[in-house]
């Protein structure tokens, strides 16, 4: 169990935080001024393509 220490730590809760994470897709969408985030996803899922 490489992550036993982490799971034990999280058993008692977490530190207060805002839960904010921008993400690379949202950043690119904002910089490029794109109207929707789906235009920045590098490997979009479609009905004919379910794997990258």
NORMO-V981437 format. One record per residue. N is the residue number from 1. RES is the residue in three letters. PSI is psi as a letter, one per 40 degrees, with the letter a starting at -180 (* if undefined). NEAR is the number of other C-alpha atoms within 12 Angstrom. D_FIRST is the distance of its C-alpha to the first C-alpha in Angstrom with 1 decimal. Layout:
# NORMO-V981437
N,RES,PSI,NEAR,D_FIRST
N,RES,PSI,NEAR,D_FIRST
This chain:
# NORMO-V981437
1,UNK,g,7,0.0
2,UNK,d,7,3.8
3,UNK,e,9,5.4
4,UNK,d,10,5.3
5,UNK,d,11,8.5
6,UNK,d,13,9.9
7,UNK,d,13,9.8
8,UNK,d,13,11.2
9,UNK,d,12,13.7
10,UNK,e,12,14.8
11,UNK,d,11,15.4
12,UNK,e,10,18.5
13,UNK,a,11,19.8
14,UNK,i,13,20.5
15,UNK,i,10,23.3
16,UNK,h,7,26.5
17,UNK,i,8,27.0
18,UNK,e,8,29.4
19,UNK,f,8,26.9
20,UNK,h,7,29.0
21,UNK,h,10,27.9
22,UNK,d,13,30.8
23,UNK,i,13,29.2
24,UNK,d,14,30.9
25,UNK,d,22,32.8
26,UNK,d,20,34.3
27,UNK,d,17,35.2
28,UNK,d,20,36.9
29,UNK,d,20,38.7
30,UNK,d,17,40.0
31,UNK,d,13,41.2
32,UNK,e,14,42.9
33,UNK,f,14,44.3
34,UNK,i,16,43.2
35,UNK,d,13,43.9
36,UNK,i,15,40.7
37,UNK,d,21,37.1
38,UNK,e,16,37.0
39,UNK,e,18,39.2
40,UNK,e,21,36.5
41,UNK,h,19,33.6
42,UNK,d,14,33.1
43,UNK,g,13,32.1
44,UNK,i,16,33.7
45,UNK,h,13,33.3
46,UNK,i,11,36.5
47,UNK,d,7,37.7
48,UNK,e,8,38.3
49,UNK,h,9,35.2
50,UNK,e,9,31.8
51,UNK,i,10,29.7
52,UNK,*,10,30.0
